[in-house]
Amino acid sequence: MELPAEVERAVSSYLQLIDKRVPELLEGLYLTGSIALDDFRPNQSDIDFVAITSNTLNKYEIQEILQVHKLLLNSNNYPYFDGIYVTWKDLEKDAIGLQSPYYHDGRIDTRDRFSANPVTWYTLYKYPVSIRGPKIPKVFHDNRILREWCKSNLGEYWKKWVYSTHSNIIRFIYSYTNQGITWGVLGVVRLYATIQTGDIISKTKAADYAQITFDPKWKNIITYASNIRMEKHNIKYSNPQKRRNEALAFMEEVITKGIEL
């Protein structure tokens, strides 16, 4: 796969920095997310990765890696470079409950138990993008576990998220934004599609899938979310409140139907 230029530059800088600060630690590097699903959008998409280290990270190595990310973040306006650090043995285990250092937004969470998950593992299994390490890594995969995890995520995270937009001021405001609508509308559809099909689809493909899967009454809000993603001229709503309410109502329906599948 030919990487977008900004991704190529970020990856190259990351490898130079980490190999200099902690030599021989990084044995594998795989890109996941939108890059693996051929849906990377400049100025929208992050660079998601899974890094394979020679050992479980110690405190010194974690601090050095954090410095690598800070240097990367402060140079050349690269996209966000977010991901997890695991070992080869970790990849061969069920990801649920796996505690792995996770870099995101300027910090490393050493107790993260979410970012290494069945969706990430399935992406490595089905759509591997190898930068360093075997082209096709050995990765645990169980389709039943993948589908059940997506159901659980709809019920335990997304259902609560929709409900909280009525009381949490930050989520209330976010649910009015174009970014929030696109993230929510296409995010729940992606999980629904995995539960139904056993595969993972991109945000762009999620819009097409939603148009043929759900009631035509949701056409406008799906199109709106898709056009934001594709940076196209968008349809107009009479007011932001109507647009937000339609997005949340659609999400509620997708969540309910997805849990029932």
N, C-alpha and C positions, 0 to 999 in steps of 0.2 A: 504494500500500500504506500502510495506517495503521500507524505504528510504535508499539510499546509505549511507555508513558509514560516509563519510565526511559531508554529508548534515545533518545527525542525530546529529553529534557533533556541527555543526554550529548553528543549530536550538536550541539545548539544551543550548549552551552558550548564545545565544541571549536572550532566555527567562529568564535565571538567571540574566543577566545583566539588562534587562529592568524592570523586576519586582523589582529589588533592588533599582534602581535609581528613578523610577516613579511607585510606587506600585499602583495596581488596575487600571492603565490606559489601559493596553492592554487586551481587552476582546475577541479578535479573531485573529487568524493567519492562513492564507491559502497560500499554495505554488502554484505557477502558472508556466508558461513557460515550459521548457523542462521536469521538474519533473512531472508536471501534465499530460504531453503528453507522458510520459514513454520514454523519449529520452535524459536523462541526460548523459553527457559525461564528465568523469573526465578530468581535465586539459583544458577543453574547455568551459563547461557550467557554467553560473552564477546560483545563487539561486535567483529566482524571487518570490516576496511575495506581498500579500495584508494584511496589518495589520488593525484591527478594534479597534478603541479607544473609550473610554467611552464618550468622548467629542471632539469637535474641538480643535486641539492643540493650546496652548498658547505659547508665546515666551520662557518661562522657560522650558516647556516640549519639545519643539523643540531642544533646546540646550542640554538637557539631552539625548534625543534620538540620537543626533549627536555624543555625547560622547560614547554612547553604540556602535554605528557603528564603531567609530574609534578604540575602544578597540577590537572589533571583528576583524576588518581588520588587526590589528597588532599582532593577536595571532594565532598560530597554522596553518598558511598558509591556512586558509579556502577559499573556492571559494567566489567570490564577492557576497554579500548579498544585493540585490537591490530591492526596492519596494516602495509602496505608503501607506500613512496613511489616512484612511477614517473612517466614522462612519457607523453604521448599516443603518441609514436613507439614507446615500449616496448610498449604494449598491442598494437601491430600486428605484433609479433615473436613467434616461438616463445618461450614462457616458460622452457623448459628451459635452465638455465645462466645465466639473467639475474641479474646482481648488482644488488640494490636494497636501500636502507636499510629495515630492518624493526624496528618498535618492538614490544617485548614485555617485560612484567615489569620495567618501570623502566629499560630501557636500549634503545639503538638499535644494532643490528648493521649496520654499513655494508657488510659483505662477505657478507651472506646470499645464498645461491644456491638456497634451497629454497622460501621462502614465495611467491615468484612462480613458480607452477607451472601445469601444464595444468588442474588441478581448479579453481584460482582463476580462471583465464582462462575456462574453460567456464561457471562460475557467472555471470561478468559477461556472457558471450555469451547464455546461455539464461535467466538469472533476474536481470537487472539491477535494482538498487534504487538509483536516482539521487537523491542529496541535492543535489549541485551538478554541473552539466555536462549533456551530452546525455542524454536519457532512455535511448537505446540507443547505447552507445559502440561504436566500431569496435575489435573485439578479434580477435586471431588465434585460429583454431580449426581443429583437425585431429583428427577422431575417432580415427584410428589412433594418433596420438601420445598422445592422452589415455589410451587403453586400455593401451598399452605402458608408459606412465609408471606407471599404477596397478599393473601386474604387477611392475615393477621395485621399486616401493615396498613391495609385499608381501614380495618376496624379499630386498631389501637392508636394509630397516628392520624390518618386523614379524617376520620369521622370526628375525632376530638378537635382537630385543627379547624374544620368547618364550623363546628359549634362555638369554638373560642373566638371566632371573628366578630361575634356579637358583644363580647365582654373585654377582650384583650385589645387595648388601644393600638398597639403596634400591628397586630394582625388585622385589626379593623381597617386601618389605613392602607396596609399592604394589599388587602383584598380589593381595593379600588384601583390599584395601579395596573398598567399593562403587563408588567413583569409578573405580578401576583396572579393575574387572571390566566396568563399563558402557563405559568408554572403549575397552577392548580388544575385547570381544565385538562391539560395534556398529561399531567402527572398521574392522575387517577385513571385515565384511560389506558395508559401504559401498563399499569398493574392489572387492570381488568383483562387486557389482551393476553397477558402472561398466564393468568388464571385459566382463561378459556382455551388458549392455544398451546401453552407450554413453551412458547418462544418469547424473546424480548424484542420490542420494536422501539424505534427512535421517536422523539417528540414529533418530528415531521410526519412520519408514517402513522403516528397515533391519531392525528387529525383526520387523515383519510379513513382510517379504521373506524373512528367514531361516527363519521358521516354515514357509513353503511350499516352500522351496528345499532345505533340508538334512534329514538323517535325523531322524525323530521323537524319537530318543534324546536329542537336544539341546534338547528343548522346555523343560525346566526352567531351564537356564542362560540361554537366550534370554529366557524370561519374566522371570527374575530381573533381568537387565540392563534390560529394557524397563520393568519396574515401578519400578526406581530412577530411570530417566529421567522417568517419568510421575508420580513421587512417590505411588505406590499402595502399599497394603498388600502385603507381599511373601511369597512362599513361603519355607518354612524348610528349611535344609539341616541334616543331622545334625551337621556340624561345618564350620568355616571351611576346613579342609584339603581336604575333599571338593569344596566349592564352587570353590575356587581351581583345583584339579586339573582339574575339569570345564571351567572357563572356558579354561584353557590348552590342553587337549586339543581343544576346539572350535576355538579360534583356529588351532591347527596344521592341522586338517583344512581349514578355509576357505583358509588360506594355500596349502597344497599344491594344492588343487583350483583355486584362482584362478590360480596360476602355470601350470597345465596347460591352461587354457582357450585 
